[in-house]
Amino acid sequence: MEIIIGILAGILTSISMVPQLIKVIKEKDVENLSPAMISILLVGVSMWVVYGFIREEWPIILSNAFSVLINITLLTCYLLFRERK
């Protein structure tokens, strides 16, 4: 049962940023995004990937690696779509 809870938690937290990413890509509007928050989150989920490798826990590795991908994409969109002032 605990592995199922871990997998579900990983899936839900991993997909939590997908709606934001879809909205940003569709609208090309990043005015309300915080690059600091995305960067901090990116460092955190990257550390979870490392921790997963140390513990050899594939649910941790896979769910957080997906989060890394989503957050790198979101940060890239921020850098591409922000208004230069």
Phi and psi restraints in degrees (range 20) as a CNS / XPLOR table:
assign (resid 1 and name C) (resid 2 and name N)
       (resid 2 and name CA) (resid 2 and name C) 1.0 -66.4 20.0 2
assign (resid 2 and name N) (resid 2 and name CA)
       (resid 2 and name C) (resid 3 and name N) 1.0 -32.5 20.0 2
assign (resid 2 and name C) (resid 3 and name N)
       (resid 3 and name CA) (resid 3 and name C) 1.0 -67.6 20.0 2
assign (resid 3 and name N) (resid 3 and name CA)
       (resid 3 and name C) (resid 4 and name N) 1.0 -36.0 20.0 2
assign (resid 3 and name C) (resid 4 and name N)
       (resid 4 and name CA) (resid 4 and name C) 1.0 -66.0 20.0 2
assign (resid 4 and name N) (resid 4 and name CA)
       (resid 4 and name C) (resid 5 and name N) 1.0 -43.0 20.0 2
assign (resid 4 and name C) (resid 5 and name N)
       (resid 5 and name CA) (resid 5 and name C) 1.0 -62.1 20.0 2
assign (resid 5 and name N) (resid 5 and name CA)
       (resid 5 and name C) (resid 6 and name N) 1.0 -42.9 20.0 2
assign (resid 5 and name C) (resid 6 and name N)
       (resid 6 and name CA) (resid 6 and name C) 1.0 -63.1 20.0 2
assign (resid 6 and name N) (resid 6 and name CA)
       (resid 6 and name C) (resid 7 and name N) 1.0 -42.7 20.0 2
assign (resid 6 and name C) (resid 7 and name N)
       (resid 7 and name CA) (resid 7 and name C) 1.0 -66.1 20.0 2
assign (resid 7 and name N) (resid 7 and name CA)
       (resid 7 and name C) (resid 8 and name N) 1.0 -44.8 20.0 2
assign (resid 7 and name C) (resid 8 and name N)
       (resid 8 and name CA) (resid 8 and name C) 1.0 -63.1 20.0 2
assign (resid 8 and name N) (resid 8 and name CA)
       (resid 8 and name C) (resid 9 and name N) 1.0 -42.0 20.0 2
assign (resid 8 and name C) (resid 9 and name N)
       (resid 9 and name CA) (resid 9 and name C) 1.0 -62.5 20.0 2
assign (resid 9 and name N) (resid 9 and name CA)
       (resid 9 and name C) (resid 10 and name N) 1.0 -42.6 20.0 2
assign (resid 9 and name C) (resid 10 and name N)
       (resid 10 and name CA) (resid 10 and name C) 1.0 -63.1 20.0 2
assign (resid 10 and name N) (resid 10 and name CA)
       (resid 10 and name C) (resid 11 and name N) 1.0 -43.2 20.0 2
assign (resid 10 and name C) (resid 11 and name N)
       (resid 11 and name CA) (resid 11 and name C) 1.0 -63.1 20.0 2
assign (resid 11 and name N) (resid 11 and name CA)
       (resid 11 and name C) (resid 12 and name N) 1.0 -48.6 20.0 2
assign (resid 11 and name C) (resid 12 and name N)
       (resid 12 and name CA) (resid 12 and name C) 1.0 -64.1 20.0 2
assign (resid 12 and name N) (resid 12 and name CA)
       (resid 12 and name C) (resid 13 and name N) 1.0 -43.9 20.0 2
assign (resid 12 and name C) (resid 13 and name N)
       (resid 13 and name CA) (resid 13 and name C) 1.0 -70.9 20.0 2
assign (resid 13 and name N) (resid 13 and name CA)
       (resid 13 and name C) (resid 14 and name N) 1.0 -31.9 20.0 2
assign (resid 13 and name C) (resid 14 and name N)
       (resid 14 and name CA) (resid 14 and name C) 1.0 -68.6 20.0 2
assign (resid 14 and name N) (resid 14 and name CA)
       (resid 14 and name C) (resid 15 and name N) 1.0 -38.1 20.0 2
assign (resid 14 and name C) (resid 15 and name N)
       (resid 15 and name CA) (resid 15 and name C) 1.0 -88.3 20.0 2
assign (resid 15 and name N) (resid 15 and name CA)
       (resid 15 and name C) (resid 16 and name N) 1.0 -0.9 20.0 2
assign (resid 15 and name C) (resid 16 and name N)
       (resid 16 and name CA) (resid 16 and name C) 1.0 -61.6 20.0 2
assign (resid 16 and name N) (resid 16 and name CA)
       (resid 16 and name C) (resid 17 and name N) 1.0 -29.6 20.0 2
assign (resid 16 and name C) (resid 17 and name N)
       (resid 17 and name CA) (resid 17 and name C) 1.0 -92.4 20.0 2
assign (resid 17 and name N) (resid 17 and name CA)
       (resid 17 and name C) (resid 18 and name N) 1.0 -6.6 20.0 2
assign (resid 17 and name C) (resid 18 and name N)
       (resid 18 and name CA) (resid 18 and name C) 1.0 -60.8 20.0 2
assign (resid 18 and name N) (resid 18 and name CA)
       (resid 18 and name C) (resid 19 and name N) 1.0 -45.8 20.0 2
assign (resid 18 and name C) (resid 19 and name N)
       (resid 19 and name CA) (resid 19 and name C) 1.0 -59.0 20.0 2
assign (resid 19 and name N) (resid 19 and name CA)
       (resid 19 and name C) (resid 20 and name N) 1.0 -37.8 20.0 2
assign (resid 19 and name C) (resid 20 and name N)
       (resid 20 and name CA) (resid 20 and name C) 1.0 -64.6 20.0 2
assign (resid 20 and name N) (resid 20 and name CA)
       (resid 20 and name C) (resid 21 and name N) 1.0 -43.8 20.0 2
assign (resid 20 and name C) (resid 21 and name N)
       (resid 21 and name CA) (resid 21 and name C) 1.0 -63.0 20.0 2
assign (resid 21 and name N) (resid 21 and name CA)
       (resid 21 and name C) (resid 22 and name N) 1.0 -43.3 20.0 2
assign (resid 21 and name C) (resid 22 and name N)
       (resid 22 and name CA) (resid 22 and name C) 1.0 -61.2 20.0 2
assign (resid 22 and name N) (resid 22 and name CA)
       (resid 22 and name C) (resid 23 and name N) 1.0 -44.4 20.0 2
assign (resid 22 and name C) (resid 23 and name N)
       (resid 23 and name CA) (resid 23 and name C) 1.0 -61.5 20.0 2
assign (resid 23 and name N) (resid 23 and name CA)
       (resid 23 and name C) (resid 24 and name N) 1.0 -44.0 20.0 2
assign (resid 23 and name C) (resid 24 and name N)
       (resid 24 and name CA) (resid 24 and name C) 1.0 -64.5 20.0 2
assign (resid 24 and name N) (resid 24 and name CA)
       (resid 24 and name C) (resid 25 and name N) 1.0 -43.8 20.0 2
assign (resid 24 and name C) (resid 25 and name N)
       (resid 25 and name CA) (resid 25 and name C) 1.0 -65.5 20.0 2
assign (resid 25 and name N) (resid 25 and name CA)
       (resid 25 and name C) (resid 26 and name N) 1.0 -42.6 20.0 2
assign (resid 25 and name C) (resid 26 and name N)
       (resid 26 and name CA) (resid 26 and name C) 1.0 -65.3 20.0 2
assign (resid 26 and name N) (resid 26 and name CA)
       (resid 26 and name C) (resid 27 and name N) 1.0 -46.5 20.0 2
assign (resid 26 and name C) (resid 27 and name N)
       (resid 27 and name CA) (resid 27 and name C) 1.0 -93.4 20.0 2
assign (resid 27 and name N) (resid 27 and name CA)
       (resid 27 and name C) (resid 28 and name N) 1.0 -15.8 20.0 2
assign (resid 27 and name C) (resid 28 and name N)
       (resid 28 and name CA) (resid 28 and name C) 1.0 51.7 20.0 2
assign (resid 28 and name N) (resid 28 and name CA)
       (resid 28 and name C) (resid 29 and name N) 1.0 36.2 20.0 2
assign (resid 28 and name C) (resid 29 and name N)
       (resid 29 and name CA) (resid 29 and name C) 1.0 -119.1 20.0 2
assign (resid 29 and name N) (resid 29 and name CA)
       (resid 29 and name C) (resid 30 and name N) 1.0 116.8 20.0 2
assign (resid 29 and name C) (resid 30 and name N)
       (resid 30 and name CA) (resid 30 and name C) 1.0 -119.4 20.0 2
assign (resid 30 and name N) (resid 30 and name CA)
       (resid 30 and name C) (resid 31 and name N) 1.0 14.8 20.0 2
assign (resid 30 and name C) (resid 31 and name N)
       (resid 31 and name CA) (resid 31 and name C) 1.0 -56.1 20.0 2
assign (resid 31 and name N) (resid 31 and name CA)
       (resid 31 and name C) (resid 32 and name N) 1.0 -37.1 20.0 2
assign (resid 31 and name C) (resid 32 and name N)
       (resid 32 and name CA) (resid 32 and name C) 1.0 -94.4 20.0 2
assign (resid 32 and name N) (resid 32 and name CA)
       (resid 32 and name C) (resid 33 and name N) 1.0 7.4 20.0 2
assign (resid 32 and name C) (resid 33 and name N)
       (resid 33 and name CA) (resid 33 and name C) 1.0 -87.7 20.0 2
assign (resid 33 and name N) (resid 33 and name CA)
       (resid 33 and name C) (resid 34 and name N) 1.0 146.0 20.0 2
assign (resid 33 and name C) (resid 34 and name N)
       (resid 34 and name CA) (resid 34 and name C) 1.0 -105.8 20.0 2
assign (resid 34 and name N) (resid 34 and name CA)
       (resid 34 and name C) (resid 35 and name N) 1.0 109.3 20.0 2
assign (resid 34 and name C) (resid 35 and name N)
       (resid 35 and name CA) (resid 35 and name C) 1.0 -63.8 20.0 2
assign (resid 35 and name N) (resid 35 and name CA)
       (resid 35 and name C) (resid 36 and name N) 1.0 -28.7 20.0 2
assign (resid 35 and name C) (resid 36 and name N)
       (resid 36 and name CA) (resid 36 and name C) 1.0 -65.6 20.0 2
assign (resid 36 and name N) (resid 36 and name CA)
       (resid 36 and name C) (resid 37 and name N) 1.0 -44.6 20.0 2
assign (resid 36 and name C) (resid 37 and name N)
       (resid 37 and name CA) (resid 37 and name C) 1.0 -63.0 20.0 2
assign (resid 37 and name N) (resid 37 and name CA)
       (resid 37 and name C) (resid 38 and name N) 1.0 -44.3 20.0 2
assign (resid 37 and name C) (resid 38 and name N)
       (resid 38 and name CA) (resid 38 and name C) 1.0 -63.2 20.0 2
assign (resid 38 and name N) (resid 38 and name CA)
       (resid 38 and name C) (resid 39 and name N) 1.0 -41.9 20.0 2
assign (resid 38 and name C) (resid 39 and name N)
       (resid 39 and name CA) (resid 39 and name C) 1.0 -64.4 20.0 2
assign (resid 39 and name N) (resid 39 and name CA)
       (resid 39 and name C) (resid 40 and name N) 1.0 -44.5 20.0 2
assign (resid 39 and name C) (resid 40 and name N)
       (resid 40 and name CA) (resid 40 and name C) 1.0 -63.8 20.0 2
assign (resid 40 and name N) (resid 40 and name CA)
       (resid 40 and name C) (resid 41 and name N) 1.0 -44.0 20.0 2
assign (resid 40 and name C) (resid 41 and name N)
       (resid 41 and name CA) (resid 41 and name C) 1.0 -62.0 20.0 2
assign (resid 41 and name N) (resid 41 and name CA)
       (resid 41 and name C) (resid 42 and name N) 1.0 -40.6 20.0 2
assign (resid 41 and name C) (resid 42 and name N)
       (resid 42 and name CA) (resid 42 and name C) 1.0 -61.8 20.0 2
assign (resid 42 and name N) (resid 42 and name CA)
       (resid 42 and name C) (resid 43 and name N) 1.0 -43.2 20.0 2
assign (resid 42 and name C) (resid 43 and name N)
       (resid 43 and name CA) (resid 43 and name C) 1.0 -63.8 20.0 2
assign (resid 43 and name N) (resid 43 and name CA)
       (resid 43 and name C) (resid 44 and name N) 1.0 -43.3 20.0 2
assign (resid 43 and name C) (resid 44 and name N)
       (resid 44 and name CA) (resid 44 and name C) 1.0 -62.0 20.0 2
assign (resid 44 and name N) (resid 44 and name CA)
       (resid 44 and name C) (resid 45 and name N) 1.0 -49.1 20.0 2
assign (resid 44 and name C) (resid 45 and name N)
       (resid 45 and name CA) (resid 45 and name C) 1.0 -69.9 20.0 2
assign (resid 45 and name N) (resid 45 and name CA)
       (resid 45 and name C) (resid 46 and name N) 1.0 -30.2 20.0 2
assign (resid 45 and name C) (resid 46 and name N)
       (resid 46 and name CA) (resid 46 and name C) 1.0 -63.6 20.0 2
assign (resid 46 and name N) (resid 46 and name CA)
       (resid 46 and name C) (resid 47 and name N) 1.0 -39.9 20.0 2
assign (resid 46 and name C) (resid 47 and name N)
       (resid 47 and name CA) (resid 47 and name C) 1.0 -66.4 20.0 2
assign (resid 47 and name N) (resid 47 and name CA)
       (resid 47 and name C) (resid 48 and name N) 1.0 -35.0 20.0 2
assign (resid 47 and name C) (resid 48 and name N)
       (resid 48 and name CA) (resid 48 and name C) 1.0 -62.9 20.0 2
assign (resid 48 and name N) (resid 48 and name CA)
       (resid 48 and name C) (resid 49 and name N) 1.0 -37.6 20.0 2
assign (resid 48 and name C) (resid 49 and name N)
       (resid 49 and name CA) (resid 49 and name C) 1.0 -61.7 20.0 2
assign (resid 49 and name N) (resid 49 and name CA)
       (resid 49 and name C) (resid 50 and name N) 1.0 -47.0 20.0 2
assign (resid 49 and name C) (resid 50 and name N)
       (resid 50 and name CA) (resid 50 and name C) 1.0 -59.7 20.0 2
assign (resid 50 and name N) (resid 50 and name CA)
       (resid 50 and name C) (resid 51 and name N) 1.0 -45.9 20.0 2
assign (resid 50 and name C) (resid 51 and name N)
       (resid 51 and name CA) (resid 51 and name C) 1.0 -59.3 20.0 2
assign (resid 51 and name N) (resid 51 and name CA)
       (resid 51 and name C) (resid 52 and name N) 1.0 -42.0 20.0 2
assign (resid 51 and name C) (resid 52 and name N)
       (resid 52 and name CA) (resid 52 and name C) 1.0 -60.4 20.0 2
assign (resid 52 and name N) (resid 52 and name CA)
       (resid 52 and name C) (resid 53 and name N) 1.0 -40.2 20.0 2
assign (resid 52 and name C) (resid 53 and name N)
       (resid 53 and name CA) (resid 53 and name C) 1.0 -66.3 20.0 2
assign (resid 53 and name N) (resid 53 and name CA)
       (resid 53 and name C) (resid 54 and name N) 1.0 -40.3 20.0 2
assign (resid 53 and name C) (resid 54 and name N)
       (resid 54 and name CA) (resid 54 and name C) 1.0 -60.6 20.0 2
assign (resid 54 and name N) (resid 54 and name CA)
       (resid 54 and name C) (resid 55 and name N) 1.0 -43.0 20.0 2
assign (resid 54 and name C) (resid 55 and name N)
       (resid 55 and name CA) (resid 55 and name C) 1.0 -86.3 20.0 2
assign (resid 55 and name N) (resid 55 and name CA)
       (resid 55 and name C) (resid 56 and name N) 1.0 -8.0 20.0 2
assign (resid 55 and name C) (resid 56 and name N)
       (resid 56 and name CA) (resid 56 and name C) 1.0 56.0 20.0 2
assign (resid 56 and name N) (resid 56 and name CA)
       (resid 56 and name C) (resid 57 and name N) 1.0 46.9 20.0 2
assign (resid 56 and name C) (resid 57 and name N)
       (resid 57 and name CA) (resid 57 and name C) 1.0 -110.1 20.0 2
assign (resid 57 and name N) (resid 57 and name CA)
       (resid 57 and name C) (resid 58 and name N) 1.0 98.4 20.0 2
assign (resid 57 and name C) (resid 58 and name N)
       (resid 58 and name CA) (resid 58 and name C) 1.0 -62.4 20.0 2
assign (resid 58 and name N) (resid 58 and name CA)
       (resid 58 and name C) (resid 59 and name N) 1.0 -36.8 20.0 2
assign (resid 58 and name C) (resid 59 and name N)
       (resid 59 and name CA) (resid 59 and name C) 1.0 -59.5 20.0 2
assign (resid 59 and name N) (resid 59 and name CA)
       (resid 59 and name C) (resid 60 and name N) 1.0 -38.6 20.0 2
assign (resid 59 and name C) (resid 60 and name N)
       (resid 60 and name CA) (resid 60 and name C) 1.0 -68.2 20.0 2
assign (resid 60 and name N) (resid 60 and name CA)
       (resid 60 and name C) (resid 61 and name N) 1.0 -44.4 20.0 2
assign (resid 60 and name C) (resid 61 and name N)
       (resid 61 and name CA) (resid 61 and name C) 1.0 -62.2 20.0 2
assign (resid 61 and name N) (resid 61 and name CA)
       (resid 61 and name C) (resid 62 and name N) 1.0 -52.4 20.0 2
assign (resid 61 and name C) (resid 62 and name N)
       (resid 62 and name CA) (resid 62 and name C) 1.0 -67.8 20.0 2
assign (resid 62 and name N) (resid 62 and name CA)
       (resid 62 and name C) (resid 63 and name N) 1.0 -45.1 20.0 2
assign (resid 62 and name C) (resid 63 and name N)
       (resid 63 and name CA) (resid 63 and name C) 1.0 -65.7 20.0 2
assign (resid 63 and name N) (resid 63 and name CA)
       (resid 63 and name C) (resid 64 and name N) 1.0 -40.3 20.0 2
assign (resid 63 and name C) (resid 64 and name N)
       (resid 64 and name CA) (resid 64 and name C) 1.0 -77.8 20.0 2
assign (resid 64 and name N) (resid 64 and name CA)
       (resid 64 and name C) (resid 65 and name N) 1.0 -29.3 20.0 2
assign (resid 64 and name C) (resid 65 and name N)
       (resid 65 and name CA) (resid 65 and name C) 1.0 -64.8 20.0 2
assign (resid 65 and name N) (resid 65 and name CA)
       (resid 65 and name C) (resid 66 and name N) 1.0 -38.6 20.0 2
assign (resid 65 and name C) (resid 66 and name N)
       (resid 66 and name CA) (resid 66 and name C) 1.0 -62.7 20.0 2
assign (resid 66 and name N) (resid 66 and name CA)
       (resid 66 and name C) (resid 67 and name N) 1.0 -42.0 20.0 2
assign (resid 66 and name C) (resid 67 and name N)
       (resid 67 and name CA) (resid 67 and name C) 1.0 -62.7 20.0 2
assign (resid 67 and name N) (resid 67 and name CA)
       (resid 67 and name C) (resid 68 and name N) 1.0 -38.7 20.0 2
assign (resid 67 and name C) (resid 68 and name N)
       (resid 68 and name CA) (resid 68 and name C) 1.0 -59.2 20.0 2
assign (resid 68 and name N) (resid 68 and name CA)
       (resid 68 and name C) (resid 69 and name N) 1.0 -47.3 20.0 2
assign (resid 68 and name C) (resid 69 and name N)
       (resid 69 and name CA) (resid 69 and name C) 1.0 -59.9 20.0 2
assign (resid 69 and name N) (resid 69 and name CA)
       (resid 69 and name C) (resid 70 and name N) 1.0 -46.9 20.0 2
assign (resid 69 and name C) (resid 70 and name N)
       (resid 70 and name CA) (resid 70 and name C) 1.0 -61.6 20.0 2
assign (resid 70 and name N) (resid 70 and name CA)
       (resid 70 and name C) (resid 71 and name N) 1.0 -45.6 20.0 2
assign (resid 70 and name C) (resid 71 and name N)
       (resid 71 and name CA) (resid 71 and name C) 1.0 -72.4 20.0 2
assign (resid 71 and name N) (resid 71 and name CA)
       (resid 71 and name C) (resid 72 and name N) 1.0 -32.9 20.0 2
assign (resid 71 and name C) (resid 72 and name N)
       (resid 72 and name CA) (resid 72 and name C) 1.0 -64.1 20.0 2
assign (resid 72 and name N) (resid 72 and name CA)
       (resid 72 and name C) (resid 73 and name N) 1.0 -42.5 20.0 2
assign (resid 72 and name C) (resid 73 and name N)
       (resid 73 and name CA) (resid 73 and name C) 1.0 -63.3 20.0 2
assign (resid 73 and name N) (resid 73 and name CA)
       (resid 73 and name C) (resid 74 and name N) 1.0 -43.2 20.0 2
assign (resid 73 and name C) (resid 74 and name N)
       (resid 74 and name CA) (resid 74 and name C) 1.0 -64.1 20.0 2
assign (resid 74 and name N) (resid 74 and name CA)
       (resid 74 and name C) (resid 75 and name N) 1.0 -42.0 20.0 2
assign (resid 74 and name C) (resid 75 and name N)
       (resid 75 and name CA) (resid 75 and name C) 1.0 -66.4 20.0 2
assign (resid 75 and name N) (resid 75 and name CA)
       (resid 75 and name C) (resid 76 and name N) 1.0 -38.7 20.0 2
assign (resid 75 and name C) (resid 76 and name N)
       (resid 76 and name CA) (resid 76 and name C) 1.0 -62.4 20.0 2
assign (resid 76 and name N) (resid 76 and name CA)
       (resid 76 and name C) (resid 77 and name N) 1.0 -44.1 20.0 2
assign (resid 76 and name C) (resid 77 and name N)
       (resid 77 and name CA) (resid 77 and name C) 1.0 -60.3 20.0 2
assign (resid 77 and name N) (resid 77 and name CA)
       (resid 77 and name C) (resid 78 and name N) 1.0 -41.1 20.0 2
assign (resid 77 and name C) (resid 78 and name N)
       (resid 78 and name CA) (resid 78 and name C) 1.0 -58.2 20.0 2
assign (resid 78 and name N) (resid 78 and name CA)
       (resid 78 and name C) (resid 79 and name N) 1.0 -47.1 20.0 2
assign (resid 78 and name C) (resid 79 and name N)
       (resid 79 and name CA) (resid 79 and name C) 1.0 -66.4 20.0 2
assign (resid 79 and name N) (resid 79 and name CA)
       (resid 79 and name C) (resid 80 and name N) 1.0 -33.5 20.0 2
assign (resid 79 and name C) (resid 80 and name N)
       (resid 80 and name CA) (resid 80 and name C) 1.0 -77.9 20.0 2
assign (resid 80 and name N) (resid 80 and name CA)
       (resid 80 and name C) (resid 81 and name N) 1.0 -38.4 20.0 2
assign (resid 80 and name C) (resid 81 and name N)
       (resid 81 and name CA) (resid 81 and name C) 1.0 -100.4 20.0 2
assign (resid 81 and name N) (resid 81 and name CA)
       (resid 81 and name C) (resid 82 and name N) 1.0 -8.0 20.0 2
assign (resid 81 and name C) (resid 82 and name N)
       (resid 82 and name CA) (resid 82 and name C) 1.0 -65.9 20.0 2
assign (resid 82 and name N) (resid 82 and name CA)
       (resid 82 and name C) (resid 83 and name N) 1.0 150.9 20.0 2
assign (resid 82 and name C) (resid 83 and name N)
       (resid 83 and name CA) (resid 83 and name C) 1.0 -81.6 20.0 2
assign (resid 83 and name N) (resid 83 and name CA)
       (resid 83 and name C) (resid 84 and name N) 1.0 128.6 20.0 2
assign (resid 83 and name C) (resid 84 and name N)
       (resid 84 and name CA) (resid 84 and name C) 1.0 -85.1 20.0 2
assign (resid 84 and name N) (resid 84 and name CA)
       (resid 84 and name C) (resid 85 and name N) 1.0 122.8 20.0 2
